Amino acid sequence: MLLIPALYGLGWLLIQPISWLFPSIPLASRDLMGTLVSELLFLLVLPSWVRIRWDSAHPWQTLGVRSSQRSEGPGARLRGGLGWAFALLLLITLLSLAGGWGQWLGDLSLAELLNAVLLCIGVGLAEELLFRGWLWGELNHLIGPRLALPGQALIFSLVHTRFNLGFWPMLGLLIGLFLLGIALATRRRLDQGSLWGCVGLHGGLVGGWFALQSGLIQWSPLSPQWLTGPGGNPLGGVVGILALSTLLVRQLTALAKAARPSTGARSA
């Protein structure tokens, strides 16, 4: 349980000489550099960690980055996840435009588009490796599969929730993020253990929302929180929670059908 804090601490220590040599670098940039170093250390440690602690001869396949020869390719999984992210964001966009709470601008620079793509792939892959890859696997070993699935979703929601929003907005955000954590884990099960559908869904929501806010749509200050969500996160609004609940019901139904003897069982 100390692995991630230790890596973040080590990443912070490693960038301190840069801070001393170049004190003009903004604090936010130094924090970002430390985070990037920590993520690189995590990627370096992860294969050996999985081999030793999980007794796996194929760590990247166990984590869901590589697929078995019988399963669908990562590109198809990624596109599927992106499609669901697009559908969720499209719903919020259409409701905003129809209610007069948003105005379509369609103004997105090349730099903003590139940033959205990098957020989609970078954040999606990094966080899914951490939460649906490493954390879920660790919890499976520590507390068993029954508690590990909601456990990883709970930790995921607590890490991403802003606690300065007030009780009800914070509760809405916790619920939305928890549902997303469950939906992402269920997506991985449906994808026969592949992580790429989760990367597409998670990264698509992050990068797509960034693109919408960066110039595609101008939201009114009077936009209702039940639509755009607390703290600018639509997953914590009523629409986001209902949309994620609907997605989760569809996924659980598909998972139940896949587990029937007539269709063949699938495992995460």
Secondary structure as UniProt FT lines:
FT   HELIX           3..14
FT   HELIX           16..21
FT   TURN            23..24
FT   HELIX           27..53
FT   HELIX           59..63
FT   TURN            69..70
FT   HELIX           74..98
FT   TURN            99..100
FT   STRAND          102..104
FT   HELIX           110..118
FT   HELIX           119..123
FT   HELIX           124..128
FT   HELIX           129..135
FT   HELIX           136..143
FT   HELIX           145..160
FT   TURN            163..164
FT   HELIX           167..190
FT   TURN            191..193
FT   HELIX           196..211
FT   HELIX           212..216
FT   STRAND          217..219
FT   TURN            221..222
FT   HELIX           225..228
FT   HELIX           230..232
FT   HELIX           234..236
FT   HELIX           238..258
FT   TURN            261..263
//
